[in-house]
Amino acid sequence: MIDHTKYTIEPMISAKEIAARIEQMATSIAEQFSQSDQIIVIGLLRGSFMFISDLVRELSLPVEVDFIETSSYGDSTESSREVRILKDLRGEIEGRDILIVEDIVDTGHTLNHVKQLLAARKPRRMLVCALLDKPSRREADVTADLVGFEIPDKFVVGYGIDYAQRNRNLPYIGAVKFID
């Protein structure tokens, strides 16, 4: 039996690699929204907070930032597949250009739920940007328009992503290895 309180972290993506990729992503986002006078960058809390912070600093166009908080993992390494909205947006998005910023697309249930929720509010344009994509685990038919890194089926932490509220402060992305 695996003791989920004992684990090590194997580095996968360095802080320098993350910073370089965010620069590239910001350039692409600015190009895709070049006709927009302002975009609303919507971060999915909590895992995206570091990513969104670094990303908006690299964007060369006016942004408004808002957040939506969801829960489907709790303290587990597996999604419950039940997406709960813990905090909704403060502002209106109807007729506006929005960029959803996600830390990781795994099963896709959370992103699918959020996209449907926000699409019903009739934004003019909606794109999704994800730092990490784990397509081998996808259960919902959803993709991000822009992905930082595609990763294998490993449970990861760092750069805002947690395991049981730990390891968010790591400046890199690492794979969790549980100790038997």
C-alpha positions as CSV (number, residue, x, y, z in Angstrom):
1,M,0.0,0.0,0.0
2,I,1.3,3.5,-0.9
3,D,1.7,6.0,1.9
4,H,0.4,9.2,0.3
5,T,2.1,11.4,2.9
6,K,5.6,10.3,1.8
7,Y,6.8,11.3,-1.6
8,T,9.7,12.8,-3.5
9,I,9.5,15.3,-6.4
10,E,11.4,14.7,-9.6
11,P,12.0,17.9,-11.6
12,M,10.4,17.9,-15.1
13,I,10.3,21.5,-16.4
14,S,12.7,24.1,-15.1
15,A,11.8,27.7,-14.1
16,K,13.9,29.0,-17.1
17,E,12.0,26.7,-19.5
18,I,8.7,27.9,-18.1
19,A,9.7,31.6,-18.4
20,A,10.8,31.2,-22.0
21,R,7.6,29.4,-23.0
22,I,5.5,32.0,-21.3
23,E,7.2,34.7,-23.4
24,Q,6.4,32.8,-26.6
25,M,2.8,32.2,-25.5
26,A,2.3,35.9,-24.7
27,T,3.5,36.8,-28.2
28,S,1.0,34.3,-29.7
29,I,-1.9,35.6,-27.5
30,A,-1.1,39.2,-28.5
31,E,-1.2,38.2,-32.2
32,Q,-4.5,36.3,-31.8
33,F,-6.1,39.2,-29.9
34,S,-4.5,42.0,-32.0
35,Q,-7.9,43.4,-33.1
36,S,-9.1,43.6,-29.5
37,D,-8.9,46.8,-27.5
38,Q,-8.8,44.9,-24.2
39,I,-9.1,41.2,-23.1
40,I,-10.3,39.7,-19.9
41,V,-7.8,37.2,-18.7
42,I,-9.7,34.6,-16.5
43,G,-7.6,32.5,-14.3
44,L,-8.8,29.2,-12.9
45,L,-7.8,29.2,-9.3
46,R,-5.9,28.1,-7.5
47,G,-3.4,26.3,-9.6
48,S,-3.1,29.0,-12.3
49,F,-2.2,32.0,-10.1
50,M,1.6,31.9,-10.8
51,F,1.1,31.3,-14.5
52,I,-1.4,34.0,-14.9
53,S,0.7,36.5,-13.0
54,D,3.8,35.8,-15.2
55,L,1.7,35.7,-18.4
56,V,-0.1,39.0,-18.0
57,R,3.2,40.7,-17.3
58,E,4.4,39.5,-20.7
59,L,1.3,40.5,-22.6
60,S,1.7,43.6,-24.8
61,L,-2.0,44.6,-24.8
62,P,-4.4,45.9,-22.2
63,V,-5.9,43.3,-19.9
64,E,-8.4,43.0,-17.2
65,V,-7.9,40.1,-14.8
66,D,-10.7,38.1,-13.2
67,F,-10.8,34.7,-11.5
68,I,-13.1,31.7,-11.2
69,E,-12.4,29.0,-8.6
70,T,-13.3,25.4,-9.2
71,S,-12.8,22.2,-7.3
72,S,-12.7,18.6,-8.6
73,Y,-9.7,17.1,-6.8
74,G,-9.8,18.1,-3.1
75,D,-6.7,16.5,-1.5
76,S,-6.7,13.5,-3.9
77,T,-4.5,12.7,-6.9
78,E,-7.6,11.7,-8.9
79,S,-10.4,14.0,-10.1
80,S,-13.9,13.4,-8.7
81,R,-15.3,14.4,-12.1
82,E,-17.7,16.6,-10.2
83,V,-16.8,20.2,-10.9
84,R,-17.9,22.7,-8.3
85,I,-17.7,26.5,-8.7
86,L,-16.4,27.9,-5.5
87,K,-15.9,31.5,-6.7
88,D,-17.5,33.0,-9.8
89,L,-16.4,36.0,-11.9
90,R,-16.9,39.5,-10.6
91,G,-17.3,41.2,-13.9
92,E,-19.4,40.8,-17.0
93,I,-18.0,39.1,-20.1
94,E,-20.9,39.4,-22.6
95,G,-19.6,40.8,-25.9
96,R,-16.0,40.9,-24.7
97,D,-12.9,39.0,-25.6
98,I,-11.8,36.5,-23.0
99,L,-8.7,34.3,-22.4
100,I,-9.2,31.4,-20.0
101,V,-5.9,30.5,-18.3
102,E,-5.7,27.0,-16.9
103,D,-2.7,25.4,-15.1
104,I,-3.2,21.9,-16.4
105,V,-5.7,20.2,-18.7
106,D,-6.0,16.6,-17.4
107,T,-9.3,14.7,-17.7
108,G,-10.8,17.9,-19.2
109,H,-13.9,17.9,-17.1
110,T,-13.1,21.2,-15.3
111,L,-12.2,23.0,-18.5
112,N,-15.2,21.6,-20.3
113,H,-17.5,22.8,-17.5
114,V,-16.0,26.2,-17.3
115,K,-16.0,26.7,-21.1
116,Q,-19.7,25.8,-21.2
117,L,-20.5,28.1,-18.2
118,L,-18.6,31.1,-19.8
119,A,-19.9,30.5,-23.3
120,A,-23.5,30.8,-22.0
121,R,-22.6,34.4,-21.0
122,K,-21.9,35.2,-24.6
123,P,-18.4,36.5,-24.8
124,R,-17.4,37.9,-28.3
125,R,-14.4,35.6,-28.4
126,M,-13.0,32.9,-26.1
127,L,-9.6,31.3,-26.2
128,V,-8.0,28.8,-23.7
129,C,-4.4,28.9,-22.7
130,A,-3.0,26.1,-20.6
131,L,0.5,25.8,-19.1
132,L,0.3,22.0,-19.1
133,D,-1.6,19.4,-21.2
134,K,-1.9,15.8,-20.3
135,P,-3.8,14.4,-23.4
136,S,-3.4,10.8,-22.4
137,R,-5.8,11.3,-19.5
138,R,-8.5,13.2,-21.5
139,E,-12.1,12.1,-20.8
140,A,-14.0,15.2,-22.0
141,D,-13.8,16.4,-25.6
142,V,-12.0,19.6,-24.9
143,T,-8.6,21.2,-25.9
144,A,-6.7,24.3,-25.2
145,D,-6.0,26.7,-28.0
146,L,-2.5,27.3,-26.8
147,V,-0.4,24.9,-24.6
148,G,2.8,25.5,-22.9
149,F,4.0,21.9,-22.4
150,E,2.5,18.5,-23.2
151,I,3.4,16.2,-20.4
152,P,3.1,12.4,-19.8
153,D,0.6,10.8,-17.4
154,K,2.3,11.8,-14.1
155,F,1.0,13.7,-11.1
156,V,2.8,17.0,-11.0
157,V,3.3,19.9,-8.6
158,G,5.0,23.2,-8.5
159,Y,4.6,26.6,-10.1
160,G,1.2,27.0,-8.5
161,I,0.1,23.4,-8.8
162,D,-0.4,21.5,-5.5
163,Y,-0.8,18.2,-3.9
164,A,-3.0,18.5,-0.8
165,Q,-2.2,22.3,-0.7
166,R,1.6,21.7,-0.7
167,N,4.4,22.4,-3.2
168,R,2.6,25.4,-5.0
169,N,5.7,27.5,-4.2
170,L,8.2,25.4,-6.2
171,P,9.5,27.5,-9.1
172,Y,9.5,24.5,-11.4
173,I,7.2,21.7,-12.4
174,G,8.0,18.3,-10.8
175,A,6.5,14.8,-10.9
176,V,5.4,13.4,-7.6
177,K,6.9,9.9,-6.8
178,F,5.1,8.2,-3.9
179,I,7.2,6.1,-1.6
180,D,5.9,2.6,-0.8
